[in-house]
Amino acid sequence: MFSSVKRFLIGRPLKSHELGEQKISKTKALAILSSDALSSVAYGPEQILIVLVTVGATAFWYSIPIAVGVLILLTALILSYQQIIFAYPHGGGAYVVSKSNLGVNSGLVAGGSLLVDYILTVAVSVSAGTDAITSAFPNLHGDNVGIAILFVLFITLLNLRGVTESASILAYPVYLFVLALFILIGVGLYKILTGQIPPALHTPIGTPVAGISLFILLRAFASGSSALTGVEAISNAIPNFKDPAPKNAAKTLMAMGLLLAVLFSGIVYLAYYYGIAPRAEVTVVSQIAEHTFGRNFMYYFIQGTTALILILAANTGYSAFPLLAVNLAKDKFIPRMFLIRGDRLGYSNGIIILGAASIILILAFNAETEHLIPLYAVGVFVPFTLSQTGMMVKWLREKPNGWVLKFVINTTGALISFIVTLIFFVTKFSRVWPILIFLPLIILLFHRIKKHYEAVGDQLRISTCEPVVPIEGNVIVVPVAGITHVVENSINYAKSLKPDQIIAVYVAFEREDEHKFEEKWKKWHPDIRLVTLHSHYRSIINPLTKFVDTVEHKASEANFRVTVVIPQFMPKHSWENILHNQSSLLIRSFLLYRRNVIVTTVPYHLKK
């Protein structure tokens, strides 16, 4: 039944040689890898206004020069990541660049930040998309968390079906969103040029504002820079592109940068000209659309596509998180299960864990976008800074042709990214301080995992292992719960191994039961030694494990091994397992950690 449901939800398994068919074109890549960056147009300008409104509506004109600063940073990042794509064509982005040029720990800081950031990408995108829906339908505002979780489950399932299939489905909403915003910006500018929007709605640029300070402007700039999250995703996901992958990835990155610049500039300008002020339950894009079209079809079309791209922007995380996890797993910093491809040739373990972690975040932050964005943005700008610095070191060390210009570009990107990171820490410390705790913990965990894998490798390697002591004999212990076919099957199996001794062990809770069983056993199997153990606390595990430890201690002195043969009956139907106490599984789980004890389960399959 489980297999049938899985096939229905995920689809038929793909063969390994079909991996090439899972590569995506530039058109689809632009949709699934740029959706995070493009969707941030819906909340990036709003974050600028949220800061400026603390001074007053007269300060809104500062959104224009702040937007120019954001575009300068965007240009530096696009040019920088284009260089990273060609320098590191196998993907990995900031993690690989930082590790190669700045050292392992810098790479782990970048990698750890991005892993967390991709989880935040899903949580922020889905939460923002839910906000867009509830802006259009205020009656749903109290159901934000439930709606957001349903969307995460949907996108997780979609990605488990494979990269190509998810890209084919998700491309349409992304391009519809771009079309909707171009129409919104075009119609809005037309109304401004034709005088249909009164200029009295906004404060003229250059108007003196009481209470404005450099601190507030820097804080607004940092908040607006959240629109640049997701720029690095393409450099992480180069292996997903069709050949020539680096060239296709670079073209996609440039297209994304151009679209992001136009859409971000247009929304910021319309919000300024319309005199839009941020409101708790209505987004800035929703207000611009309502001012431009009223509450008609176009308004709901813009809100619908905005909600869709905000939700589907989470797919950037699903595209980049598994590939980054693969690079970390190859270097043995996270579990190897992230290297395993699922039925549809995607890294399904990474997809499932990303979805689960995102749901936890949505529940923890109650799907409130504003509380998630500062932490989200810091998680992006730390890797931005490290990757640009790593490229600076690379150019200084290698000095290829034209390296000076490349060095200047990366230096500009590194400097601005570092400043933005500092601004976030200074201005929004109360919301970003968790990164100072969980990032060192993540790096410590990375090193512990790496140490474990190295220790396992050293112990398993034949050249370094201690010589194996030959086994001189075998003692078999069989836990028995009664005189049944299950026990008989296990005793017969134990005899077939021709051990030096077989010991049956019965744990009794009452003295009377103990004596009765001893009498029955003498008649049934007089040739097999029976040991009865009395349990004062009605526990099978404790007396049995103590007995096995005693036998093992004596056996080890003679280079004997102890094998515990556990009888277990298997019901005809799997659901019937819940009707039984599964004591055999408990015994096995406790004994598996005994150093010199071998555990064998002998199943007896029931027929009805």
Stockholm file with secondary structure:
# STOCKHOLM 1.0

chainA/1-608         MFSSVKRFLIGRPLKSHELGEQKISKTKALAILSSDALSSVAYGPEQILIVLVTVGATAFWYSIPIAVGVLILLTALILSYQQIIFAYPHGGGAYVVSKSNLGVNSGLVAGGSLLVDYILTVAVSVSAGTDAITSAFPNLHGDNVGIAILFVLFITLLNLRGVTESASILAYPVYLFVLALFILIGVGLYKILTGQIPPALHTPIGTPVAGISLFILLRAFASGSSALTGVEAISNAIPNFKDPAPKNAAKTLMAMGLLLAVLFSGIVYLAYYYGIAPRAEVTVVSQIAEHTFGRNFMYYFIQGTTALILILAANTGYSAFPLLAVNLAKDKFIPRMFLIRGDRLGYSNGIIILGAASIILILAFNAETEHLIPLYAVGVFVPFTLSQTGMMVKWLREKPNGWVLKFVINTTGALISFIVTLIFFVTKFSRVWPILIFLPLIILLFHRIKKHYEAVGDQLRISTCEPVVPIEGNVIVVPVAGITHVVENSINYAKSLKPDQIIAVYVAFEREDEHKFEEKWKKWHPDIRLVTLHSHYRSIINPLTKFVDTVEHKASEANFRVTVVIPQFMPKHSWENILHNQSSLLIRSFLLYRRNVIVTTVPYHLKK
#=GR chainA/1-608 SS CHHHHHHHHHCSCCCGGGGGGGCBCHHHHHHHHHHHHHHGGGTHHHHHHHHHTTTCGGGGGGHHHHHHHHHHHHHHHHHHHHHHHHHSTTCCHHHHHHHHHHCHHHHHHHHHHHHHHHHHHHHHHHHHHHHHHHHHCGGGGGGHHHHHHHHHHHHHHHHHTCHHHHHHHHHHHHHHHHHHHHHHHHHHHHHHHTTCSCGGGSCCTTCCCTTCCHHHHHHHHHHHGGGGTTTTHHHHCGGGBCSSHHHHHHHHHHHHHHHHHHHHHHHHHHHHHHTCCCCSSSCHHHHHHHHHHCSSHHHHHHHHHHHHHHHHTHHHHHHHHHHHHHHHHHTTSSCGGGGCCCTTSSCHHHHHHHHHHHHHHHHHHTTCHHHHHHHHHHHHHHHHHHHHHHHHHHHHHHCCTTHHHHHHHHHHHHHHHHHHHHHHHHHSHHHHTHHHHHHHHHHHHHHHHHHHHHHHHHHHCTTTSCCCCCCCEEEEEEEESSSSHHHHHHHHHHHHTCCSEEEEEEEESSHHHHHHHHHHHHHHCTTSEEEEEECTTSCSHHHHHHHHHHHHHHHHTTTEEEEEEEEEEECSSGGGGGGSCCHHHHHHHHHTTCTTEEEEEEEEECCC
#=GC SS_cons         CHHHHHHHHHCSCCCGGGGGGGCBCHHHHHHHHHHHHHHGGGTHHHHHHHHHTTTCGGGGGGHHHHHHHHHHHHHHHHHHHHHHHHHSTTCCHHHHHHHHHHCHHHHHHHHHHHHHHHHHHHHHHHHHHHHHHHHHCGGGGGGHHHHHHHHHHHHHHHHHTCHHHHHHHHHHHHHHHHHHHHHHHHHHHHHHHTTCSCGGGSCCTTCCCTTCCHHHHHHHHHHHGGGGTTTTHHHHCGGGBCSSHHHHHHHHHHHHHHHHHHHHHHHHHHHHHHTCCCCSSSCHHHHHHHHHHCSSHHHHHHHHHHHHHHHHTHHHHHHHHHHHHHHHHHTTSSCGGGGCCCTTSSCHHHHHHHHHHHHHHHHHHTTCHHHHHHHHHHHHHHHHHHHHHHHHHHHHHHCCTTHHHHHHHHHHHHHHHHHHHHHHHHHSHHHHTHHHHHHHHHHHHHHHHHHHHHHHHHHHCTTTSCCCCCCCEEEEEEEESSSSHHHHHHHHHHHHTCCSEEEEEEEESSHHHHHHHHHHHHHHCTTSEEEEEECTTSCSHHHHHHHHHHHHHHHHTTTEEEEEEEEEEECSSGGGGGGSCCHHHHHHHHHTTCTTEEEEEEEEECCC
//
